[in-house]
Amino acid sequence: MATQIDIDLISSEEERIKALNRYDILDTPPDGSFDRITRLAANMLKVPVAIVSLVDTDRIWFKSKYGVEAQQISREEGLCAAAILCDELYQIEDAAADPRTLANPLVSGDFGLRFYAGVPLRTKDGFNLGTFCVIDKEPRILSPGEEEILRDLRDIVMDQMEWRLASRISLAQHNQVLNTTAHDLKNPLTTIPVRADLIKMKKSNPEMVDTLCDQIKIASLNMVRIIDELLQVGSMEAGKIHLLLIKVNASFLVSNVVSMNQPLAERKNQTLHFSYEKDLYVNADEGKLTEIVDNLVNNAIKYSPMGTNIFVRVKELGEKVVIEVEDQGLGLTAEDQGKLYQRFTRLSAQPTGGENSTGLGLSIVKVLVEAHEGTIRAESEGKSKGCKFIVQLPSRN
C-alpha cells in the first residue's frame, strides 16, 4: 500500500516532468550555443567529458555533450537522476570506492567512470530538469573556484533555456493576439457595409437610421480601440512613451470619460455613478490619463452583467489623487490576480455583451500609470464578487 510520502514523490515527479515538457527541448537538434558551453567547461575544468543532461521519465537525454558519443542513456544508469534530487552540487570523488555508485554500470563497466560533479538545472519555479555535469575517468575533486565555474556555466545554460522559452511563449502570444485581432476587426468591418445598405433602404424611418448609425459608430470605435492598443504596445516595446505633462483637473477629466462611456453602459442597462470630493489636480499627460481612465471604465462595463452598477470616484488621500473604478461584475480569481497586467493575457472573466478584448489594455494602463509616477492595484473578493481598480497619482496644487 502506497504511503503519503510515496504519493507526494509521485506527484512531485509528475509536476517536474510537466515543467520539463514546458521547455520543449527534448529531442531537439544539436545547438552551437550549448555545445560551446560544454566545450568550455571541459577545457576550463580539465575534464574529458561535460554534459547538459535532461532527466526524462525513463531516460537521461543529452542536450549537449563533449567527450561522449551517446545521445542518451537509461535513467537507472545515469548519475544525473540522483543529482536532480539535490539543490546544490552533487559530487562523487571516486565512484569505485563510493557506496552510492559501486554497482553502477558506468562505473563497473567499460566506461570506467570515476569522478562526477553535477549541479541541477533549476527552473525559476523550483523544478530540477537535469544537470550540468562534468565527468572524469580518474578520481578527483573540484576546488571551490572550480565549483563556482561549474555553477556559473550552469546558470548560462539555464539563462539560454529560459530565454528560449520566453521567446517561444511571446511568439505564440503574438500570433494568438494577431489572429484574435484579425477576427475582432473582421466582424465589425463585415457588418458596417450591411448597415450602410440598410440606412439607404430605411431613409424613411429616422429612428431605424439613428439606431444603425449608432451601431456603426460603436463598431468603428471598437476597431479604433483595438488598433490604438496594438500601436501603444509597439511604442512601449520601442521605449517611446513620451508624456506631455501639464496641470490637469483630474476630477473634470474623469467626469468627461464617464460621460463618453455612458452610451456603452446604457446599451447594457448599466448605471454609471460618478462622485468627486472637489476639483483635484495632477501633473499628467491629458491624453494618456484619459486613456488610463477610459480603459478601466470600459473594462468595468465590458465585464459587468446587464443591469448592474459601476462606481467611479475621484478623491484625495494625503498628497495623492485617487481614482477608483468599482463594478459588480465577474471579479478576479487568485490566478487572475497573478497575471493581471501581463500582455496578451485573457483572464477567467469573459465580456458579458459579446465585446472584444485584445488582452493588452491593463498592461498598457500599468505602464502609463507608472510613467506618471503612480501606482495601480486591484481588489476583488473572488469570482463573481466584483472588482475595484485603484489608481493613485501624485497631486498637484
N, C-alpha and C positions, 0 to 999 in steps of 0.2 A: 504494500500500500504506500503511495507517494506521500511524503511528508510535506509540510508547508514550505520548508526550505527548498525541497526539490521543485515544487510548483513555482516558487519565486525565481529559482535559477532558470527554469524553462522559459518563463515569461520574460525574464531579462534578456535571455539569448534571442528570443523571438524579436524583441524590440531592437536588439543590436543588429540583427540581420536586416530588419526593415531599414535601419539607418544606413547600413552598407549599400543596400539596393537603391537608396535615395540618391546616392552619388553616381550611380550608373557608370561605374568604372570597371567592373568585372568584365574580362574577355575583350577589353578594348585593345587596339593596336599598340605596338611599341611607341614610346613618346620620348623624343630627344631631351626635353626638359627634365624628365625624371631620370633618364639614363645618365645625364651629366652629373646629377646629384649622387647617384650610387658610385659612379666612377670617381668622383671627388672624395667620397667617403673612404673608398678603398685606398686611394693614394695618400690621403691625409692621416689615416689611422694605420696605414701599413698592414692591411689585411688582404687576403686573396679574394674574399667574397663579400659583397654588400648587396642587400636586397630590400626592396619595398614590397612587403607582403600584405595580402588581404585575406583574412580568415573567413571563409565561406562556411556553409553548413557542414560539408563533408570533405573540404579540400582547403589547401592554402595556395592561393594563386599569386604569382609574382607580377606586379605591375611593371617593375623594373628590376633588373638583375645584372650584377657584374661578377664574372668569375664562375658562373654555373650555366649549364645549357638548359636544364629543366625549366618548364614554364609553370609547373605546379606540382605539388606533392599531396599525399593524403593528409588529412588533418591529424590523424593519430601519429604520424611520423614526425611532423614538424614541431619545433620548439616554440614557434610563434603562437600556437594555440594556448600554451601556458603563459607566454609573455603578455598576452592581452588581458589576463586576469589581474595584472599588476598595473598600478597607476604610474609607476616610475621605472627606472632601469631594471631590467631582468638580465642577470649576468651569470654565466657558467664559466668558471675559470679553467677547470679541467673536467670535461664531460666524462672521461673514462674513470674518474675517481668520485664523481658526484652521484649520490644515490638517486637523484631525480632523473638522471639520463643514462644510467648504466645499460638499461635494456633497449634504449632507442636504436633502431636500425641505422640511423645516420651516424651513430657513434660506434656501434659494434660491427657495422658492415664496411664495405669497400670505401665509402666516402671518407671515413675516419675523422669525423668532426670532433674537435677537442674544445674549442673556445666559441662561445656565443654571447653576444651582447645585443639586446634589443630594447627600444623604447616604443611605447604604444602610439599609434596614430589615433589621437583622441579628437573627437569632434567637439564643436562648441557646446553641444547639448549633452556631452559626457559619455559618448559611446566609443569604445576602442575597436576600430575597424580592422586593425592589423598592426604591423610593426615596421619600423625602420631598423634593420639589424645588420650586424657585421659578424662574419664567421672566419675562424682560422682552424688549421689542422694541427696547430701547436698550442699548448696551454699558455695562457697569458692573462693579463688583467688590464683594464683601462685605467689610466691615470685620471685624476679629477679634470684636468684640462681636456683630455680625450673624451671623457663623458660629456663635457659641455659641447664639444664639437658635434658629437652624435645627436644631442638634443637640438642643437641649432639647425642641423641638416634635416632632422625630423620635422621641425617647425616650418622649414621652407617647403617640404613635401606637403604638409597639411595646408599651408597657405595656397599652394597650387591647386589642391583638391577643392578647397573652399571657394577659391576664385572661379574655378570652372563650374562648380555647382551654382554659384550665384549668377554667372553669365548665362547658364542654361535656363535657370528659372526666369531670369529677366527677359531672355529672348522669348520664352514660352508666354510670359505675361504680355509682352508687347504684341505678339501675334494674336493672343486672345483679345486684347483690347482693340486691335485693328479690325479683327473680324466682327467684334461686337459693335464697334463704332460704325463700320460699313453697314451693318444690319440696321442700327438705330437711325442712321441717316437715310437709308433707302426707304424705310416706311413712310416718313412724312413727305419725302420727295415724290413718292408714288401717289400719295393722296392729294397733294396740293393741286396738280393739274385736274384731277377729278372734281375737286371742289370749285376750281375756277370755271370749269364747264357748267357745273350746277348753278353758279351765280348767273351765267349768261341765260340759262334756262328759267331761272326764278326771278328775273328782274321785277316782275310784278308783285313779288312777295318780299317787302322790305325786311320783315322780321327774319325770314329764312336767309336773306342775303347777309344780314348782320351776323347771324349765327355762323354762317360759312366763313365770313371774313374773320371772325374771332378764332375759328378753328385753324385757319391758315396762319394767322398771327402767332398762335400758340405753337404750332408745328415749326414755324420759322424760328421762333425764339429758342425752342429746344435744340434745333440744329446749331444755332449760333452759340449756345451754351456748350455743346459738345466740342465744337471747333475751338472755342476760346480755351477750354480746359486742356486740350491737346497742345495748343500753342503755348499756353502758360507753362506746361511741363517741359516743353522744349526749351523755353527761355531759362527755366530754373536749372535744367541739366547743363546748359551752357554758361551758367553763372551770370545771367543777365537780368537780375532783379534790380530795377532802378526805381527808387522811391522819390517822388517829388513832394517833399514834406512841407505842409502848411498847417496853420491853426484851423482845426476842423471842429465844428459843433457836432459832437457825436450823437447827441440826442436828436437833433434835426435830421442828420443823415440816416439814422436807424429808422426814424419815423417815415422817411421817404421810401426806404427799402420795404418796409411793411406795406405801405400803400401800393407799391409796384406789384407785390405778390398777392394783393387782395383778390384779384380775379381768379388766380390759381386756387386759392383757398375756397372761394365761393363755388367753384366747379365741383368741389368735393364736400360741399355743405359744412366746411370747417369755419371756425371763428378765430380770427387773429386778434389778440388782446395786446395792446401796446401801452406801456406805462414808463414814465421817467420822473425823477425827483426834481430836476431843474436842468437848465442848459449846462451841459458838461463838455469840456473841450479837450482834445488830444492833438498831439503833433503827428500828423499822418498824411499819407498819400490818399487823397479823397477817393480816387478810382479804385485803388487796391482795398481800402477799408470797406467801400461799398461791396466789392466782390466777396469779402470775408462774410459780411452780414447776410448778403443775398444768398450765398451758398448755404449757410446754416438755416435760414428761414425756409428756403426752398426745400432743403432736406427734411425739415420738420413736416412740411406739407406733403412731401412725396411719401414719407414712411409712416404717416398717421392715417388711421382709418377714417372713413366718412363720418361727418357729424361730430368730430372731436374739437377740443380747444387747443390753441397754441398761444403761449405767453411769451412776449418779447419785452425785456426790461432793460433800462439803462439806469445805473445807479452809481453812487460814489462809495468807495471803500478806501479810506485813508488818502493816499496820493495816487490811487488807481481809479480809472473809469472801468466799470464792469458792465459788460453786455451779456445778457442771458437769453438763451432761446430754449424754452421748455415745451415739450409736447406730451401728449397722452398716447403715444404710438407704440411701436413694436419693441422698443427697448434694446438693450445690449446684453449679450451673454458675456461670460468671463473670457471666452475665446475672442469675441468681437473686440473687447477692450484691449486685448494684446496686439491686435493688428489694425487698430482703428485708423492710423494715419499712414499705413503702407500704400504705396501706389498700386494701381491695377487690382486692388483687393475688393471683393464683394463680401459684404457682411451677411449674417444669417437673415436679417430682415430683407424683405422684398418690397419694392414700391407697391402701394395699395391701389393705385389707379392706372396701372399699366405704363407708368412713366419710365423713361430711360435713365441709365446711370453708367458712366464710364469707369467708376471706381477710382477716380482721380481727385474728386472735389475736396475731401477732407485733408488729403496730403498737401494740396495746394494751400488750403486755409492755414494749416500749421506753419508752413514755410513763410507765408505772408505775415501771420501774427508775430512770429519770432523775428522777422525782418523789422518789425515795428517795436522790437524790444519788449514784446508782450508774451503772455502765456495763454494756453488754451487747455481745458480739461473737460472731460465728460463724466457725468454722474448718471447712474441707472441702477435700479434695484433688481434688474434682470429682464428676461424676455417678457414681452407684452406689458411691461410696467413703466413705459415711457422713458424719456431721456432728457437730460438738460446739458447743454453746452455752455460753458462759461469762459468768456474771453476777458482778460484783464490787460489794460494798456496804461502806460504812464499818463497821468493827467497833465494838462497844461492850463495854467490860469490866464 
